[in-house]
Amino acid sequence: MFIEFLWVLLLGSLLGLELIGKVPPTLHTPLMSGANAISGITVLAALTLIIKAGDNPVLLLLGTVSLGFALFNVIGGFLVTDRMLAMFSRKPARKENR
């Protein structure tokens, strides 16, 4: 069963690397919102793995590391998206002192 988890991790990593490598830089930031949704699913999967790990320390460690990376990705994605949206917002008009 542990070998199956490693295969899923390996294939998911290779697929992610292949997909991100083909995204042009101009589209990378707008696609961050979609990546946040995917990372949210990863958070749920990591929590499920931690709950189901029981007394297996390897699965517990793997779930904890994946939860940390997924949370890092979600928080970073929201910060980048917020900064991008702030760039497009209108600034309030200045009041002139006369």
C-alpha positions as CSV (number, residue, x, y, z in Angstrom):
1,M,0.0,0.0,0.0
2,F,2.9,2.4,0.7
3,I,4.3,1.7,-2.7
4,E,1.0,2.8,-4.3
5,F,1.2,6.1,-2.3
6,L,4.7,6.6,-3.6
7,W,3.6,6.0,-7.2
8,V,0.8,8.5,-6.9
9,L,3.2,11.1,-5.4
10,L,5.7,10.5,-8.2
11,L,3.2,10.6,-11.0
12,G,1.4,13.6,-9.6
13,S,4.8,15.4,-9.2
14,L,5.8,14.6,-12.8
15,L,2.4,15.7,-14.2
16,G,2.5,18.9,-12.2
17,L,6.0,19.7,-13.4
18,E,5.0,19.0,-17.0
19,L,1.8,21.2,-16.8
20,I,3.4,24.1,-15.0
21,G,6.4,24.1,-17.4
22,K,4.1,24.6,-20.4
23,V,2.3,27.7,-18.9
24,P,3.5,31.0,-20.4
25,P,4.6,33.5,-17.7
26,T,1.8,35.9,-18.7
27,L,-0.8,33.3,-17.7
28,H,0.8,32.0,-14.6
29,T,-0.6,34.6,-12.1
30,P,-4.3,34.4,-13.4
31,L,-4.1,30.6,-13.2
32,M,-3.1,30.8,-9.5
33,S,-6.8,30.9,-8.4
34,G,-7.4,27.6,-10.1
35,A,-4.3,26.2,-8.4
36,N,-5.7,27.3,-5.1
37,A,-8.7,25.1,-5.6
38,I,-6.5,22.1,-6.5
39,S,-4.3,22.8,-3.4
40,G,-7.5,22.9,-1.3
41,I,-8.2,19.4,-2.5
42,T,-4.7,18.4,-1.6
43,V,-5.2,19.8,1.9
44,L,-8.2,17.5,2.3
45,A,-6.3,14.5,1.0
46,A,-3.4,15.2,3.3
47,L,-5.8,15.5,6.3
48,T,-7.4,12.2,5.3
49,L,-4.0,10.5,5.0
50,I,-3.0,11.8,8.5
51,I,-6.3,10.5,10.0
52,K,-6.0,7.1,8.3
53,A,-2.2,6.7,9.1
54,G,-2.9,5.3,12.5
55,D,0.4,4.2,14.1
56,N,2.4,4.2,10.8
57,P,5.0,7.0,11.3
58,V,6.0,7.1,7.6
59,L,2.5,7.8,6.4
60,L,2.0,10.3,9.2
61,L,5.2,12.1,8.2
62,L,4.2,12.0,4.5
63,G,0.8,13.4,5.3
64,T,2.2,16.2,7.5
65,V,4.8,17.2,4.8
66,S,2.1,17.2,2.1
67,L,-0.2,19.2,4.3
68,G,2.5,21.8,4.9
69,F,3.3,22.1,1.2
70,A,-0.3,22.4,0.3
71,L,-1.0,25.1,2.9
72,F,2.1,27.0,1.8
73,N,0.8,26.9,-1.8
74,V,-2.8,28.0,-0.8
75,I,-1.6,30.9,1.3
76,G,1.0,32.0,-1.3
77,G,-1.6,31.7,-4.1
78,F,-4.0,33.9,-2.2
79,L,-1.3,36.5,-1.5
80,V,-0.3,36.6,-5.1
81,T,-3.9,36.8,-6.3
82,D,-4.6,39.6,-3.9
83,R,-1.6,41.6,-5.0
84,M,-2.6,41.1,-8.7
85,L,-6.1,42.3,-8.1
86,A,-4.8,45.3,-6.2
87,M,-2.8,46.3,-9.3
88,F,-6.0,46.6,-11.3
89,S,-8.1,48.4,-8.7
90,R,-8.7,52.1,-9.2
91,K,-7.0,54.4,-6.8
92,P,-9.1,57.0,-5.0
93,A,-9.0,60.5,-6.5
94,R,-6.7,62.9,-4.7
95,K,-8.2,66.0,-3.1
96,E,-6.3,69.1,-4.2
97,N,-5.5,71.7,-1.6
98,R,-6.3,75.2,-2.9
